[in-house]
Amino acid sequence: MQKLLYLKPSYEINLLSNNENKYTRVIGIDEVGRGSWAGPVAVGAYYYNLNSEFVQGIKDSKQLTLKRRETLFSILKKHEYKVSYGSVDMIDKYGIGKTIEKLILQIVNKESNGNTLFLIDGIFSQNFGDNSLKIIKGDTNYYSIAAASVLAKVTRDHFMDKLEDKYQGYGFDKHKGYGTKQHIEALNKLGINKKKKKSYKSVSKLM
């Protein structure tokens, strides 16, 4: 697929415009926070149909600046979407992969109506049903998945900003829980709190 400056819902429009298909809605799904050392993992779902407003400038959230993500979020949050969290306790119990699968499955089970196709970023062992497609690098090629990644990323970032207010000194508002030098220094100084993923080897070594 040709790389664009920004994504358009071309695939979604073609799919929904095809009279041979039963689908009237697409839900793009993506996760953020998989590699973080602290805080929840977030799964975003963006609902798209032929009446949905086109938002210019959509790309994978990792390819956007903070300012651009916030601008897009202010628009996308007015649309139909959902962001679900997998808690640190859930991640430590089931593992990060299974936690993400459980969150995706909850969305699929709730929103399946016979006319919805789920576009899911990534490859998972979990079967999400015949009305779903698991797509490698879906967030770099599909509009609805990229929109879901923006919504999940900004929503989780805001969560981590609030977490810094509660656990001051860790710098959650800066590194968002990822393993930066600042985060490592804070862990060595302040220790590991209950918002850390203790199952992660990098975190466990600091305990």
N, C-alpha and C positions, 0 to 999 in steps of 0.2 A: 504494500500500500504506500502510495506517495506521501512523503512527509510534508505536512502543511505548517504554515506559520501558526495557525490555530485550527481547531477541528470544527467540522460542520456535521450535522446529524444526517449525513448522506445515507449511511447504511440503515439507520432507523427509519428514514422516510421511505426508502425503497422497499424495505421489509413491510411496513405498514400500508403502503400503497398497493401492494401486490394482492389482487383480489383472490388469488389462489390460497393465500395464507389466512389463517383464522385469527391472527394476532391483531389487536387494536391498541396494544400498549407494550412498551419496552421498559424494563427496569434495569438500569446499569448498576452494578455493585462492585465496590472496591474497598480495600482496608488500608488503614494507616496505623503506625505504631508497632508493627511486628518486631522491629529491631531495637526498640527502646528498652532501657533498663528500668524505667519507672513509669507508673501510670498505666492506664488501660489501653487495650487495643480498640480501635474504633472501626466499625464497618458502616460505610455509607451506601445508601440506595437512592438513586435519582429516577423519578418516574417521567417517562416521555411518551407523548402521543402526538398525532398530527396537528393538534390545536395548541401544542406547547410553544411558548415564546422561544425564539432562537436567541441565544446569548453569545455574542461575539467575543472571541478571545479565550475560549475554553481550551485548555491543554492539561496534561497530567500535572497534578499539583506540585510535583517535585521540579518541574521545569518553569515554574512561575515564581516571581518575586513575592515577598511577604505582602507588599502593597497591592500587587495585582490580585493575589488570592483573596485579600480582604474585600477588594472592590467587587470581584466576582461573587463572593459569598453574600454580600449585601443584596445582590440581585437574585441569586439562586435560592436563598432562604425564603423567598416569597413564592417559590414553586413547590410542588409536592415532592417531598423527600423524607428520608428517615436516617438517623444515625444511631446505631446501637453500640453499647460498650461491653467489652469483656473485661471484668475486673481482674486485679492482680491475683486475688485468691482463686479465681476461675482459671487463670493462666497457669498458676503453680499446680493446680489440681489436674488439669487435663492436658496442659502443654499449649503452646501458642497456636499450632496448626489446627488442633481439634477445637480450640476455643473459637477460632475464626469460622470454622466449618459450622459449628453450632449456631453462631450468630447469623450466618448466611441462610442456614436451613430454617431458622425462625422466620426470617423475612419471606422466603419462598413459600413456606407453608401458610403464612398469613395472607399473602397477596395473590396466590394462585387462584385464578378464576376461569381458566380455560382459554382466555384470550390474551394472556400476558406471557411474554418471552423474557427470561432473565439472562442478561449478559454479565458474566462473572469473570472478573480479572483473576488470572492465575490458574494453576492446575491443582486439583484436590482429589484425594481418594474418595471422598464422599460423593455419592450420586445425588444430585439435586433435582432430578426428574427430566423427562423428555422435553419439557418446555424450558430448558436451560442450555446455555453454551458456556463452556469454560475456555477462556481465551488468554493465551500467553501475551503479555504486554498489551492487554486490552486498553489500559489507561492511556497509552500513547497513540492509539488508533481509533478509538470509538468515543464519540461525543458523550453519550450517556454515562459511560464508565468514568471518563475524565471528570465530568461534572460531579459524579459521586465522590471521586477522590478529593476534589476541592472542598466539598461540603464536610467530608469526614476529617480532612486535615485541619481546617480552620476551627471546626467544632472541638476537636481534641486539643488544639493549641490553646483555645480559650479555657478549656478545662484545666490544662496544665498551668496557665497563668493564675487561676484561682488557687491551685494547689500550692503555689509559691507563697500565697498569702497565709496559708495554714502551716506550711513547713518552711519557714523563712530561712534563707541561707543556702539552700540547695541549688538555686538558680533555675528552677523549673520553667520560669517565664522566659529564660534565654535558650536553654538547650532542649526543652520540651521532653526531658527524660532520656535523651540519647547519650551515648557514651563519649562525651567530649572531655577535653582536658579539665575544663571547669567543673564538670560533674564528678570526675574522679577525685579531684582535689577536695570537693565538698564531702564526698563519701569518706575519704580518709580522715577528714576533720570532724565531721558530725556523726558518722556512722550510718547504718542502713535503717531506714524507717519502714513502716508497714506498707508503704506504697511502692516498695521495690519488688522486682520480680526475682525472688530468691532462687528460683530454678535456673536462672541464667548463670552460666559458668563465670562470666566476667564479674558479675555481682557477687556470686558466692565466694570468689577468691578474696574479696575485700572484707568478708565477715570475720 
